[in-house]
């Protein structure tokens, strides 16, 4: 106990029946660890730091009846190693880090009557693990009284079970289990998903697993440039799927994507496209996958300029326009690189001035697309700055959701009288950029 052992001693007497090394520093069970102690019946190695167990670590132990490895750091066990211990009756693995139990795990333990897997990291397990257990198979085949069979104790509590469709068979097994198999603690609880956290197995009814089915309310969208666009897809699947969005075969950044459950087997995934531009147009694909497969749905997005001849959804036709929708625009102030616009609506349009929104379209005169700016009620001026010198621009103002009419646009050319100091600063800036690129 509490000895500074880092490996199994090599000089153990051959006729020893019981070995107990606890609270020590063992980190592994190598091959042939007990080659000289074939009479060993009880092996206790609790509370060490064992992380690796070799597939032949139990070789030469045909008489072993009890193996206790509580409180170690095993994340997996080579279950075929128990082919060398056919008489093993007690196996204690509690307080380890086991997260997987393969279907064949108990097949090599024909005489096991006590199995403790509590306080591990098991989340999903197949009922076939226990259907393959020889003790369970004998209990199902017997036609005589149950007293003829030895009781078998099974401990599975304090694991973070995920109660979705993948656990359905195991939950059914736990609900049906009875003598000669006895659960040390029959109140197994769910740790996930969130809406089932804390529920007991006997309180849940789990559905069968299904492959994802994706859908979208609208697979063809046409929107005006400048708006924030949210694309939405719905996925029905069990277990809950992984969902991602792609555009032109590129995975889109996760911070623009939100996915949340809206029911037990349905999730909604949304992709935000801020201030949509014509270059954002194209096919966006929402893909969902779980262990049964994957499926996807494509949403075609078309982004059009508000003043385009093909009128986007939500914009009034350019003609005929309502008489009251006319807006007068003028340049109130100008500098070398910017202007201040001022506008006012005609009398009919100004009947509700506190509720009228305006749309500004700003860009080079010959540009196919212009920037879109939305101005709230009660504002009738806007400054356009940082314009290029000696460049022809066009600015249009319209009542929101209407295309600008003739006479609601101003065309102007920016000045070109740059001072020597400003010119020198620009030159220095360019030189710095060039130097950075060379470095």
C-alpha positions as CSV (number, residue, x, y, z in Angstrom):
1,X,0.0,0.0,0.0
2,X,1.3,3.5,-1.0
3,X,4.6,2.0,-2.2
4,X,6.6,3.8,-4.8
5,X,6.3,0.9,-7.3
6,X,6.3,1.8,-11.0
7,X,6.0,-1.8,-12.3
8,X,4.9,-5.2,-11.1
9,X,7.7,-6.8,-9.1
10,X,9.5,-9.6,-10.8
11,X,10.3,-11.7,-7.7
12,X,6.7,-12.7,-6.6
13,X,6.6,-16.2,-5.2
14,X,5.1,-18.7,-7.6
15,X,2.5,-20.1,-5.2
16,X,1.0,-16.7,-4.3
17,X,-2.8,-16.6,-4.4
18,X,-3.5,-12.9,-3.9
19,X,-1.7,-9.7,-4.9
20,X,-2.8,-6.2,-3.7
21,X,-0.9,-3.1,-4.9
22,X,-2.9,0.1,-4.2
23,X,-2.1,3.8,-4.1
24,X,1.1,3.2,-5.9
25,X,2.6,4.5,-9.2
26,X,1.8,1.8,-11.7
27,X,1.1,3.3,-15.1
28,X,0.6,0.1,-17.2
29,X,0.1,-3.6,-17.2
30,X,2.7,-4.9,-19.8
31,X,2.7,-8.2,-21.5
32,X,3.5,-11.2,-19.3
33,X,3.3,-9.1,-16.0
34,X,2.4,-12.3,-14.1
35,X,4.2,-14.9,-16.0
36,X,5.6,-16.6,-12.8
37,X,2.4,-16.6,-10.7
38,X,0.0,-18.9,-12.5
39,X,-1.7,-19.8,-9.2
40,X,-2.9,-16.2,-8.7
41,X,-6.6,-16.0,-7.9
42,X,-7.1,-12.4,-6.6
43,X,-5.5,-9.3,-8.2
44,X,-6.2,-5.9,-6.7
45,X,-4.6,-2.9,-8.4
46,X,-6.9,-0.1,-7.2
47,X,-6.0,3.6,-7.2
48,X,-2.9,3.5,-9.3
49,X,-2.3,5.5,-12.5
50,X,-2.7,2.7,-15.0
51,X,-3.6,4.0,-18.4
52,X,-2.5,1.1,-20.6
53,X,-3.4,-2.6,-20.4
54,X,-1.6,-4.9,-22.8
55,X,-3.7,-7.4,-24.7
56,X,-1.5,-10.2,-23.2
57,X,-1.1,-8.6,-19.7
58,X,-3.3,-11.4,-18.1
59,X,-1.5,-14.3,-19.8
60,X,-0.6,-17.2,-17.6
61,X,-3.5,-16.5,-15.1
62,X,-6.0,-19.3,-15.8
63,X,-7.0,-19.5,-12.1
64,X,-7.8,-15.7,-11.7
65,X,-11.2,-15.2,-10.1
66,X,-11.1,-11.5,-9.2
67,X,-9.6,-8.5,-10.9
68,X,-10.1,-5.0,-9.4
69,X,-8.8,-1.9,-11.2
70,X,-10.9,0.8,-9.5
71,X,-9.7,4.4,-9.6
72,X,-7.2,4.1,-12.5
73,X,-7.1,6.0,-15.8
74,X,-8.1,3.4,-18.3
75,X,-9.9,4.9,-21.3
76,X,-10.2,1.5,-23.0
77,X,-9.7,-2.2,-22.1
78,X,-8.5,-4.9,-24.5
79,X,-11.5,-7.2,-23.8
80,X,-10.0,-10.1,-25.7
81,X,-7.3,-10.2,-22.9
82,X,-9.9,-12.0,-20.8
83,X,-9.6,-15.1,-23.0
84,X,-6.7,-15.9,-20.8
85,X,-8.8,-15.7,-17.6
86,X,-11.8,-18.2,-18.2
87,X,-12.6,-18.5,-14.5
88,X,-12.9,-14.7,-13.8
89,X,-16.0,-14.0,-11.7
90,X,-15.4,-10.4,-10.5
91,X,-14.3,-7.5,-12.6
92,X,-14.3,-4.0,-11.0
93,X,-13.6,-1.1,-13.4
94,X,-15.4,1.7,-11.6
95,X,-13.9,5.2,-11.5
96,X,-11.9,4.9,-14.7
97,X,-12.3,6.8,-18.0
98,X,-14.0,4.2,-20.2
99,X,-16.1,5.8,-22.9
100,X,-16.7,2.9,-25.2
101,X,-18.0,-0.7,-24.7
102,X,-17.7,-2.8,-27.8
103,X,-20.4,-5.4,-28.6
104,X,-18.0,-8.3,-28.1
105,X,-16.8,-7.0,-24.7
106,X,-18.4,-9.6,-22.4
107,X,-18.2,-12.5,-24.8
108,X,-14.9,-13.7,-23.3
109,X,-16.2,-13.7,-19.7
110,X,-18.3,-16.9,-19.5
111,X,-18.3,-17.1,-15.7
112,X,-18.4,-13.4,-14.8
113,X,-21.1,-12.7,-12.1
114,X,-20.0,-9.2,-10.9
115,X,-19.3,-6.4,-13.3
116,X,-18.8,-2.8,-12.1
117,X,-18.6,-0.1,-14.8
118,X,-20.0,2.7,-12.7
119,X,-18.5,6.2,-12.6
120,X,-16.9,6.1,-16.1
121,X,-17.5,8.2,-19.2
122,X,-19.9,5.9,-21.0
123,X,-22.5,7.8,-23.1
124,X,-23.8,5.4,-25.7
125,X,-23.9,1.6,-25.5
126,X,-25.6,-1.1,-27.5
127,X,-27.9,-3.6,-25.8
128,X,-26.0,-6.3,-27.8
129,X,-23.1,-5.9,-25.3
130,X,-25.3,-7.7,-22.8
131,X,-27.1,-10.0,-25.2
132,X,-23.6,-11.4,-25.9
133,X,-22.8,-11.9,-22.2
134,X,-22.8,-15.7,-21.5
135,X,-24.6,-15.2,-18.2
136,X,-27.5,-13.3,-19.8
137,X,-27.7,-15.9,-22.6
138,X,-27.9,-18.8,-20.1
139,X,-30.7,-16.9,-18.2
140,X,-32.7,-16.7,-21.4
141,X,-32.3,-20.3,-22.4
142,X,-33.1,-21.9,-19.0
143,X,-36.4,-23.7,-18.7
144,X,-36.0,-24.7,-15.0
145,X,-36.4,-22.5,-11.9
146,X,-34.3,-19.4,-11.6
147,X,-32.8,-20.7,-8.4
148,X,-30.6,-23.0,-10.4
149,X,-28.8,-19.9,-11.9
150,X,-26.3,-17.8,-9.9
151,X,-27.2,-14.1,-9.5
152,X,-25.1,-11.7,-11.5
153,X,-24.6,-8.1,-10.3
154,X,-24.2,-5.3,-12.8
155,X,-23.3,-1.7,-11.9
156,X,-23.7,1.0,-14.6
157,X,-24.7,4.1,-12.7
158,X,-23.0,7.5,-12.6
159,X,-22.1,7.5,-16.3
160,X,-23.1,10.5,-18.6
161,X,-25.7,8.6,-20.6
162,X,-27.0,10.5,-23.7
163,X,-30.6,9.5,-24.0
164,X,-31.3,9.7,-27.7
165,X,-32.2,7.1,-30.2
166,X,-28.8,5.5,-30.1
167,X,-29.5,4.4,-26.5
168,X,-33.0,3.1,-27.2
169,X,-32.1,-0.6,-27.2
170,X,-30.0,-0.3,-24.0
171,X,-32.8,1.6,-22.2
172,X,-35.2,-1.2,-23.2
173,X,-32.7,-3.8,-21.8
174,X,-32.4,-1.9,-18.5
175,X,-36.2,-1.7,-18.2
176,X,-36.6,-5.4,-18.8
177,X,-33.6,-6.7,-16.8
178,X,-34.5,-8.9,-13.8
179,X,-33.1,-11.9,-11.8
180,X,-30.7,-13.6,-12.1
181,X,-29.2,-10.3,-13.3
182,X,-29.4,-7.6,-10.6
183,X,-28.6,-3.9,-11.1
184,X,-26.6,-2.5,-8.3
185,X,-28.5,0.8,-8.9
186,X,-31.5,0.6,-11.2
187,X,-32.1,4.3,-11.2
188,X,-29.9,5.2,-14.2
189,X,-30.2,8.8,-15.3
190,X,-29.8,10.8,-18.5
191,X,-27.1,13.4,-18.8
192,X,-28.2,14.6,-22.2
193,X,-29.6,15.9,-24.4
194,X,-30.4,19.0,-22.4
195,X,-34.2,18.5,-22.3
196,X,-33.7,15.0,-20.8
197,X,-31.0,15.9,-18.3
198,X,-31.7,14.3,-14.9
199,X,-34.6,12.0,-16.1
200,X,-34.5,8.4,-15.1
201,X,-34.4,5.7,-17.8
202,X,-37.9,4.4,-16.8
203,X,-39.3,8.0,-17.5
204,X,-38.1,8.2,-21.1
205,X,-39.4,6.7,-24.4
206,X,-36.9,6.9,-27.1
207,X,-37.6,6.8,-30.9
208,X,-35.8,4.9,-33.5
209,X,-32.9,6.6,-35.2
210,X,-33.5,8.3,-38.6
211,X,-31.3,9.7,-41.3
212,X,-31.4,13.5,-41.6
213,X,-34.1,15.1,-43.8
214,X,-33.4,18.7,-44.8
215,X,-35.9,21.3,-46.1
216,X,-36.2,25.1,-46.6
217,X,-39.3,27.2,-46.8
218,X,-38.0,29.0,-49.9
219,X,-35.2,27.7,-52.1
220,X,-35.2,30.7,-54.4
221,X,-34.8,34.2,-52.9
222,X,-34.4,37.5,-54.6
223,X,-33.5,40.4,-52.3
224,X,-32.4,44.1,-52.7
225,X,-28.8,44.8,-52.1
226,X,-27.8,46.2,-48.7
227,X,-30.3,44.2,-46.6
228,X,-29.2,41.7,-43.9
229,X,-30.4,38.3,-45.2
230,X,-31.0,35.2,-43.1
231,X,-31.2,31.9,-44.9
232,X,-33.0,29.1,-43.0
233,X,-33.1,25.4,-43.3
234,X,-34.8,22.8,-41.1
235,X,-33.5,19.3,-40.3
236,X,-35.4,16.3,-39.0
237,X,-33.0,13.7,-37.7
238,X,-32.4,11.4,-34.8
239,X,-29.9,11.6,-33.2
240,X,-29.4,15.3,-33.5
241,X,-27.2,16.0,-36.6
242,X,-24.2,18.1,-37.2
243,X,-25.2,21.0,-39.6
244,X,-23.0,23.2,-41.7
245,X,-23.3,25.6,-44.6
246,X,-21.2,25.8,-47.8
247,X,-21.0,28.4,-50.6
248,X,-19.0,27.7,-53.8
249,X,-17.7,24.5,-52.1
250,X,-16.3,26.5,-49.2
251,X,-17.3,26.0,-45.6
252,X,-18.8,29.2,-44.2
253,X,-17.6,30.7,-40.9
254,X,-19.4,29.4,-37.9
255,X,-20.0,32.8,-36.2
256,X,-22.5,33.6,-39.0
257,X,-24.3,30.3,-38.4
258,X,-26.7,29.5,-35.6
259,X,-28.3,26.1,-35.1
260,X,-30.8,25.3,-32.3
261,X,-33.4,22.5,-31.6
262,X,-37.0,23.5,-32.0
263,X,-38.4,20.0,-31.1
264,X,-37.1,16.6,-30.0
265,X,-36.1,15.6,-33.5
266,X,-36.0,18.9,-35.5
267,X,-33.3,21.6,-35.6
268,X,-33.3,25.0,-37.3
269,X,-30.1,26.3,-38.8
270,X,-29.8,30.0,-39.9
271,X,-27.1,31.6,-42.0
272,X,-26.7,35.4,-41.7
273,X,-25.5,37.4,-44.7
274,X,-24.9,41.0,-43.5
275,X,-25.5,43.8,-46.0
276,X,-26.0,41.5,-49.0
277,X,-24.1,42.5,-52.1
278,X,-24.5,41.2,-55.7
279,X,-21.3,39.3,-55.2
280,X,-23.1,37.3,-52.5
281,X,-25.5,35.8,-55.0
282,X,-25.3,32.1,-55.7
283,X,-26.2,28.7,-54.2
284,X,-25.9,28.2,-50.4
285,X,-26.1,24.6,-49.3
286,X,-27.2,23.5,-45.9
287,X,-25.9,20.0,-45.1
288,X,-26.8,17.8,-42.1
289,X,-25.2,14.5,-41.0
290,X,-25.5,11.9,-38.3
291,X,-24.1,8.3,-38.2
292,X,-26.9,7.1,-40.5
293,X,-25.9,9.4,-43.4
294,X,-26.2,12.9,-44.7
295,X,-28.4,15.1,-46.8
296,X,-28.6,18.7,-48.0
297,X,-30.8,21.4,-49.4
298,X,-29.6,24.3,-51.7
299,X,-31.0,27.8,-51.5
300,X,-30.4,30.0,-54.5
301,X,-29.9,33.7,-53.6
302,X,-30.2,36.5,-56.1
303,X,-29.2,40.0,-55.0
304,X,-30.3,42.9,-57.2
305,X,-29.7,46.7,-57.0
306,X,-32.8,48.5,-55.9
307,X,-32.8,50.7,-59.0
308,X,-32.5,47.7,-61.4
309,X,-35.0,47.4,-64.2
310,X,-36.0,44.0,-62.9
311,X,-37.8,45.2,-59.7
312,X,-36.9,43.2,-56.6
313,X,-39.5,41.8,-54.2
314,X,-40.6,44.5,-51.8
315,X,-39.8,47.5,-54.1
316,X,-42.6,49.5,-55.8
317,X,-42.3,49.6,-59.6
318,X,-40.3,52.6,-60.9
319,X,-43.3,53.9,-62.9
320,X,-45.9,55.0,-62.5
321,X,-45.0,56.3,-59.1
322,X,-47.3,57.9,-56.6
323,X,-47.3,61.7,-57.0
324,X,-46.6,62.1,-53.3
325,X,-43.5,59.9,-53.4
326,X,-41.3,62.6,-55.1
327,X,-38.3,63.7,-53.1
328,X,-36.3,67.0,-53.8
329,X,-32.6,66.6,-53.4
330,X,-29.8,69.2,-53.3
331,X,-26.1,69.5,-52.2
332,X,-26.1,71.7,-49.1
333,X,-22.3,71.7,-48.6
334,X,-19.3,70.4,-50.4
335,X,-15.6,69.9,-49.7
336,X,-12.7,68.5,-51.8
337,X,-13.6,64.9,-51.0
338,X,-17.2,65.0,-49.8
339,X,-20.6,66.5,-49.9
340,X,-23.6,67.0,-47.5
341,X,-26.9,66.1,-49.1
342,X,-30.2,67.6,-48.1
343,X,-33.7,66.5,-49.2
344,X,-37.3,67.0,-48.5
345,X,-40.4,65.1,-49.7
346,X,-43.3,66.7,-51.6
347,X,-46.3,67.7,-49.5
348,X,-48.3,64.5,-50.0
349,X,-45.4,62.3,-49.1
350,X,-44.6,64.4,-46.0
351,X,-48.1,63.8,-44.5
352,X,-46.5,61.5,-42.0
353,X,-42.9,62.8,-41.8
354,X,-42.2,61.0,-38.5
355,X,-42.7,57.6,-40.1
356,X,-41.0,58.1,-43.5
357,X,-37.8,56.2,-44.2
358,X,-35.4,57.0,-47.0
359,X,-33.0,55.0,-49.2
360,X,-29.7,56.5,-50.4
361,X,-27.9,55.0,-53.4
362,X,-24.3,56.2,-53.6
363,X,-21.6,55.3,-56.1
364,X,-19.5,56.2,-59.0
365,X,-21.6,57.4,-61.9
366,X,-20.6,54.6,-64.2
367,X,-20.8,51.8,-61.5
368,X,-23.2,49.0,-62.1
369,X,-24.0,48.7,-58.4
370,X,-24.1,51.4,-55.8
371,X,-23.9,51.3,-52.0
372,X,-27.3,51.4,-50.2
373,X,-27.9,53.4,-47.1
374,X,-31.1,53.5,-45.1
375,X,-32.1,56.7,-43.3
376,X,-34.6,56.6,-40.4
377,X,-37.6,59.0,-39.9
378,X,-36.9,62.6,-39.0
379,X,-33.5,62.8,-40.7
380,X,-33.1,64.8,-44.0
381,X,-29.3,65.3,-44.3
382,X,-26.4,62.9,-44.9
383,X,-22.7,63.5,-45.4
384,X,-20.8,61.4,-48.0
385,X,-17.0,61.5,-47.2
386,X,-13.8,59.8,-48.2
387,X,-14.6,60.1,-51.9
388,X,-11.9,59.8,-54.5
389,X,-10.6,63.0,-56.0
390,X,-11.5,64.0,-59.6
391,X,-14.2,61.4,-59.8
392,X,-17.8,61.5,-61.1
393,X,-20.4,60.3,-58.6
394,X,-24.2,59.9,-58.5
395,X,-26.3,60.0,-55.4
396,X,-30.1,59.2,-55.4
397,X,-32.6,59.6,-52.6
398,X,-36.0,57.8,-52.6
399,X,-38.7,56.9,-50.1
400,X,-37.9,53.5,-48.8
401,X,-39.3,50.5,-50.7
402,X,-39.6,52.7,-53.8
403,X,-37.1,53.0,-56.7
404,X,-35.8,56.6,-57.2
405,X,-37.5,58.6,-59.9
406,X,-36.0,61.0,-62.4
407,X,-35.0,64.2,-60.7
408,X,-34.2,62.5,-57.4
409,X,-30.5,62.0,-58.2
410,X,-27.6,64.3,-58.1
411,X,-24.5,63.9,-60.2
412,X,-21.3,65.7,-59.1
413,X,-17.5,65.6,-59.6
414,X,-15.1,65.7,-56.7
415,X,-12.3,68.3,-56.6
416,X,-8.6,67.6,-57.4
417,X,-6.7,70.4,-55.6
418,X,-4.5,68.3,-53.3
419,X,-2.0,70.2,-51.2
420,X,1.7,69.2,-51.3
421,X,1.5,68.0,-47.7
422,X,-1.4,65.7,-48.5
423,X,0.3,64.4,-51.6
424,X,3.5,63.7,-49.6
425,X,1.5,61.8,-47.0
426,X,-0.1,59.7,-49.7
427,X,3.4,59.0,-51.1
428,X,4.8,57.9,-47.7
429,X,1.8,55.7,-47.2
430,X,2.4,54.0,-50.6
431,X,6.1,53.5,-49.9
432,X,5.3,52.0,-46.5
433,X,3.0,49.5,-48.1
434,X,5.5,48.6,-50.7
435,X,8.2,48.1,-48.1
436,X,5.9,45.8,-46.1
437,X,5.2,43.7,-49.1
438,X,9.0,43.3,-49.9
439,X,9.7,42.4,-46.3
